[in-house]
Amino acid sequence: MKKPFLIFLFTVSVAFCVTAQTQNNFEISKNLDIYASLLRELNLNYVDEIDPSSLNKTAIETMLNGLDPYTVFIPESQVEDFQLMTTGEYGGIGSLIQQIGDYVVITEPYEGYPAQKSGLIAGDQLMEINGISMKGKNSQEVSDLLKGQPGTPIDITYGREGAAAPVKMTLTREKIKIDNIPYQTVFDNKIGYIRLSGFTQKAASEMKNVFLDMKSKYTLTGLIIDLRGNGGGLLNEAVDITNLVVNKGELVVTTRGKSADRTTVHRTRMLPVDTDIPLVVLVNENSASASEILAGALQDFDRAVIVGQRTYGKGLVQNVVPLVYNTQLKITVAKYYIPSGRCIQAIDYSDNKDNVNGSRIADSLISSFKTRHGRIVYDGGGITPDVILEPYQYSAVSSNLYTSNLIFRFANNYAAMHKSIAPADVFSISDSTYQAFVNFAESNNFSYQTESEEIIQALREIAENEKYLDAVEPKISELEKGLIEYKKQDIYKHRSEIEEMLKIEIVSRYYYQTGKIVASLKNDPELKKAIGVLNDQPVYKKLLTP
């Protein structure tokens, strides 16, 4: 008698879903009619001329703001930008840019692409593009003008510090490919290192080729996969990269949508390259999405030690759906679950009416799971590393030197006066160079306010409101004066971290992206920790043991 009862329940459930869907369809049809009639009336009767496209864009964005930040409307003008996220390719001149003052400047030309080949360097101001003044334009507006079909010409007028007059040139756009693997090496101790910066198409095949090449040339004692700052990309690429070090047929990730028929299981499909090599994966708070699938799966399989900071916590899957008039919708269609069964989504967007940013998963709702060998792991907030490292906190003076662009500008001046420097892994900041930087900062009237100064100022305002200022002003002024004198030494007190920033910025002027990575790794404490874990096999094995 139980079977008919179950069938009845299922029939009622299906009927309910069909009824709900029918009701939703009616509501959609009704509201579309209301929206169309409202827009039509505005166009006919509003006192001033309206811009229907602008109003429609505002309406769409406001509607989607009630969901999650990953569900977005893609107008035709931005389709190419979203293709970059999946292919890593776009048509342009190949350069990073940033708005500084009235103009957008070149911050890093990509080696081997039109900007670099034409002689554009970091610091060059983009004053005109195709005869259009760039004064006051933001980075996105300039980027839109720089991009275009490969093979098409673009006229650029740029200004350079120290040049007598702006220079006009014509460049030809090329297909720009952003590397998934901007750097790889094998250290002297035979530990391999691969920096993986993206999960665009062919990331897995590129990773496989690099790994196989390393193994053919060296007897590797371990491998470090660096996912720091990797914001993710294609899910299938993360699965296939996992497959390089785990056996065929392993369940890496399951995506679950609104209904059961939208559940998809992703397993490894190929024979692995190496299932025994000791692995460390470096992560930080900017490792997200596909990075978390890779790091989380390797953690759940007890296949790698994860080192760094807790990851971002993006456990949502998006599809890009084509709409009319060459527009698109990037829409969240599912949550993903890694091998242990946990979802690492950190923010709950299910009820987004009062809090447009969502809310963190409550501690009371976080559940524990077990890795293959029985280690305890948790859901609800990114991947927690096996070896947790505190993120480096820069001093106030270093942070302000960076944000005021003084380090950037000094590197430009240094490159203008020095035709060459030592190799990226050897170059260092001499005493004379550092003093030159200090003089440069002083000549540019560098100043900044510390938190201590803000507190003193707040104290003065409170004392004035409470009518105590006349009595305590001498003491406050004495404290303030002493702090200012002490602050003058900050640029020397924090020389080591300022030197490191200067070194990396200067090296990038000569050796571009690769040199920048090489220079940054030389004194990288997190990399040193990863190497230390691999060099100490008892510690490595203990970390992977329940």
C-alpha positions, 0 to 999 in steps of 0.5 A: 500500500505504500507505493501508491501513496508515494506516487500520489505524493509525487503527483501532488508535488509535480502538480504544485510545481506546474501550478507555481510555474504557471502563476509565475509565467502569468506574473511575468507577462503582466509585469512586462505589459505594465513596464512597456506601457509605463515606458511608452507613457513616459516617452509620450507625456514626460515634460522633457525628452527621455533616454529610453536606453538609459532608463531601461539600463537603470531598471535592469540593474536595479532589478538584478541588484536584488539578487547576487552580484554575479547575475548581471546584464551584459550590453552589446558594448561589453560582450567582448569584456566577458569573452575575455573572462572565458578565452583570455583573449581580446583585441587591443594594444596590450597594456594595463592602464590606470587613471592618475589625475586628469588622464589615464596612463599606461601602468604596464605594457605587455611584453611583445604586444603593440603598446610595448613594441611601439615604445609606450612605457609606464607613465605615458599619459593617453591624451587623445585616441582617434582624435578624441580628447581623453582628459577626464575620461576614466579607465573603463572609457579609455579601455573601451576605445583602445579595444577593437578588432585585431588588425584595425588601426588606432591613433594615439597621442600621448604625453611623457614626463620630460618630453617637449611635446605630446607624440602622435602615433598609429598602432595596429591592434592585435589579439591579446592573450592573457597567460593562464601561466605567467611564470613557472620554474624549478628551484635548486632543491628540485621543487617545481613552481607554477603560477596559475593566474586564470582558468580560461580555455586551455588552462588545463592543457597548458598546465599539463604541458608545463608539468610534463616538461618539468618532469622530463627535465628534473627529478621533482621532489615536490610541486607548488601551485600558486593560486594567490589572486586567481579569481577563477574562470571555467569550472571544467578547467579546474576539474581537468587540472585536478585530474593531473594529480588524481586518478581518473573517475574521481568526483571533483565537483557537483553543481546543484540548481533549482531542481533535481534535473539541474544537478551535474556531476563533474568527474576526472576523465583522463589518466593522471600525470602524477598521483604521488608527487608532494603538493602544496597549493598557495591561496589567499583571500583573493583566490576564488571560484575555480581556484577554490574548486581546485584547492578544495578538491585537492584538500578533500582528497588529502592530495595537497597541503593548502598554505596561506589565508582563507579563500574568498568563498564563492560557491556559485556557478554562472552561465552566460545566456544570449538575449536579443540584440546581441546582449547577454545575461550572466546568471547564477544557475547553481551552487557547487559542492566539492568532494567532501560534500561541502559548499564553500559559499560565504555569503547568503543572497537568498533574501537580498531585500534589506541587505544588498550585499547579502549576509555571511553564513551564520556560524550556527549553520556551518557544518563539518565534513571529512576529507578522504582520510578523515580530516575535519573540514568545514563549509560556509566560508571559503577554503581554510588552509591547512597551514594558516598564514597571517596576511602581510600588513603594510605600514601606513607610510608604505601604503600611502607612498604606494597609493599616492603613486610616488613609487610608480613615478620614481620607477618611471624616472629611474628607468628614464635614467638607467638603460639597464639593470641587473637580472630580476632575481639579482637587482636590489635597491642600493643606499644611494637609490633609496636616499634618492627616493626619500628626496623624491618623496620630500620634493613632492611634499609627501604627507599622510595622516596616521590613525594616531593623528586622527585620534588626537584630532578627535580628542581635540574636538571632543575637548573643545565640545566639552569646554576642556580645550584651553586646559588640555591644549598644551598637552595635546600639542606636545603629544602631536608634536612628538608624534610628527617628529617620530613619524618623520623616521617612518620612511627609514624605519620601514625601509625593508618593505618600501625597498621591496615595493620599489624593487618590484616596480623598477624591475617591471620597467625592464623585465615586464610581468615575468620579471615582476613575478621573479622579483616578488618571489625572492623574499616571499615569506609564503613561498618560503613556508610552502618550500619548508613544508615540502622539504620536511616530509614528516611535517607534510605527511602529518598535515595530511593525517587525521 
